[in-house]
Amino acid sequence: LIIVAIQSFTVIDAGYVGVVKRLGAVQPSYLSEGFHFKSPFIDSVEDFDIRLSKVETSAGASSKDLQVVETQIAVQYSMTPELMPLTLQKVGTRSVVERTLISPSIMESVKAITALYTAEQLITKRDEVKSKIQGQINSFLDETLSEKELNGLLIIANVAITDFDFSAEFNRAIEEKV
């Protein structure tokens, strides 16, 4: 009786939503934070963090003047609670979303935008480069998510270029020039 009582409820913490799986089938509605009843032994609840989170990725690319550039990018994002049941069904957990959607969008976007600028311009026009990378990431994610009927799942709050790392030869040439 005690075991049945314990299995009859769940508590969702602040900043999370719960996705109910009934005998393995994802239910269409989500559970908001707080106390909820569930069917013991039939329902299981998976918690999803919907708070602001960060993905950091390193992407290698070539600049317009064919310099090899290793770029560190940090993307801050959050997830839409209403789409969490469908996300679990069509994509997976938050770590899968980061690995299969966000990281590839960052790598593809950095390669596409870096090729439009010389190595010098990447540094001097950093804000412009950042804006274009963010626009490209949003475009990539919108296209990918619309194919899965998950429009609006990811809300990109900010994209930050945390580091540009050029080849040793290029750095040496800059030092000699200075």
C-alpha positions in Angstrom: 0.0 0.0 0.0 2.9 2.4 0.8 4.6 1.6 -2.5 1.4 2.2 -4.4 0.9 5.5 -2.6 4.5 6.7 -3.4 4.0 5.7 -7.0 0.8 7.7 -7.3 2.3 11.2 -7.4 5.2 13.2 -8.8 6.6 16.6 -8.0 8.0 18.7 -10.8 10.7 21.2 -9.7 10.8 24.9 -10.7 12.3 25.4 -14.1 11.2 22.0 -15.3 8.2 20.4 -17.0 7.3 16.8 -16.8 6.5 14.6 -19.8 4.2 11.7 -19.0 4.8 8.3 -20.6 1.9 5.9 -20.2 3.2 2.4 -20.8 5.9 3.9 -23.0 3.6 6.1 -25.1 4.3 9.9 -24.7 1.2 11.8 -23.6 0.4 15.0 -25.5 0.2 17.3 -22.5 3.0 18.3 -20.1 3.0 18.7 -16.4 4.0 22.2 -15.1 6.0 22.7 -11.9 4.4 21.5 -8.7 2.5 18.4 -7.3 0.7 16.0 -9.7 -1.1 12.7 -9.4 -0.3 9.8 -11.8 -1.3 6.2 -12.3 1.1 4.0 -10.3 3.3 1.6 -12.3 1.6 2.7 -15.5 2.8 6.3 -15.9 6.4 7.4 -15.7 7.4 11.1 -15.8 10.5 12.4 -17.4 11.6 15.9 -16.3 12.9 18.4 -18.9 14.8 21.5 -17.9 13.3 24.5 -19.7 15.5 27.2 -18.2 18.2 29.2 -20.0 21.1 26.9 -20.9 24.3 27.1 -22.8 26.0 25.0 -25.5 29.7 25.7 -26.3 31.2 24.4 -29.4 34.4 24.7 -31.3 34.2 24.9 -35.1 37.0 24.9 -37.6 36.7 26.9 -40.8 38.6 28.8 -43.5 38.4 32.5 -43.9 38.0 34.3 -47.2 41.8 34.7 -47.4 42.1 30.9 -46.8 43.4 31.2 -43.2 42.4 28.3 -40.9 40.3 29.7 -38.0 39.2 27.7 -35.0 36.2 29.5 -33.5 34.7 29.0 -30.0 31.0 29.8 -29.9 28.6 29.8 -27.0 24.8 29.7 -27.6 22.4 30.5 -24.8 18.9 29.0 -25.4 15.8 27.8 -23.7 13.1 25.4 -24.7 9.3 25.9 -25.1 7.4 23.9 -22.5 4.4 23.2 -24.7 6.5 21.4 -27.2 8.4 19.1 -24.8 6.1 16.0 -25.3 6.5 16.2 -29.0 10.2 16.8 -28.7 10.7 13.7 -26.6 8.8 11.8 -29.3 10.5 13.2 -32.4 14.0 14.2 -31.2 14.7 13.0 -27.7 16.1 14.4 -24.5 17.8 17.8 -24.0 21.2 16.4 -24.5 20.1 14.8 -27.8 18.6 18.2 -28.9 22.0 19.8 -28.1 24.0 17.1 -29.9 21.8 16.7 -33.0 20.3 20.2 -33.6 22.2 22.9 -31.8 25.9 21.8 -32.3 25.5 21.0 -36.0 23.8 24.4 -36.6 26.7 26.2 -34.9 29.3 24.3 -36.9 27.5 24.8 -40.2 26.8 28.5 -39.5 30.4 29.3 -38.4 31.8 27.7 -41.6 29.4 29.6 -43.8 29.9 33.0 -42.3 33.7 32.7 -41.7 34.2 32.1 -45.4 32.7 35.5 -46.1 35.4 37.4 -44.2 39.2 37.7 -44.2 41.0 36.8 -41.0 41.5 40.5 -40.2 37.8 41.3 -40.8 36.8 38.5 -38.4 38.5 40.4 -35.6 37.7 44.0 -36.7 34.0 43.3 -37.6 33.3 40.9 -34.7 29.8 42.2 -33.9 28.8 41.9 -37.6 30.2 38.4 -37.8 28.4 37.4 -34.5 25.0 38.8 -35.8 25.3 36.9 -39.1 26.3 33.7 -37.3 23.2 34.1 -35.0 21.0 34.7 -38.0 22.4 31.6 -39.8 21.9 29.5 -36.6 18.3 30.6 -36.3 17.7 29.9 -40.0 19.2 26.4 -39.8 17.2 25.6 -36.6 13.9 27.0 -38.1 14.3 24.8 -41.2 15.2 21.7 -39.3 12.5 22.1 -36.7 9.8 22.9 -39.2 10.5 19.5 -40.8 9.8 17.8 -37.5 6.7 20.1 -36.8 8.5 21.6 -33.8 8.5 25.3 -34.9 9.4 27.5 -31.9 10.9 24.8 -29.8 14.3 26.6 -29.3 14.5 30.2 -28.3 18.0 31.5 -29.0 18.8 34.2 -26.4 22.3 35.0 -27.4 25.3 33.9 -29.4 28.8 34.8 -28.2 32.1 34.3 -30.0 34.3 33.5 -27.1 37.6 33.0 -29.1 39.1 33.1 -32.6 42.2 30.9 -32.9 44.3 31.3 -36.0 47.1 29.0 -37.3 50.6 29.4 -35.8 52.0 30.7 -39.1 49.3 33.4 -39.3 50.0 34.5 -35.7 53.7 34.6 -36.4 53.2 36.7 -39.5 51.1 39.2 -37.5 53.7 39.4 -34.8 56.4 40.0 -37.4 54.3 42.7 -39.1 53.6 44.5 -35.7 
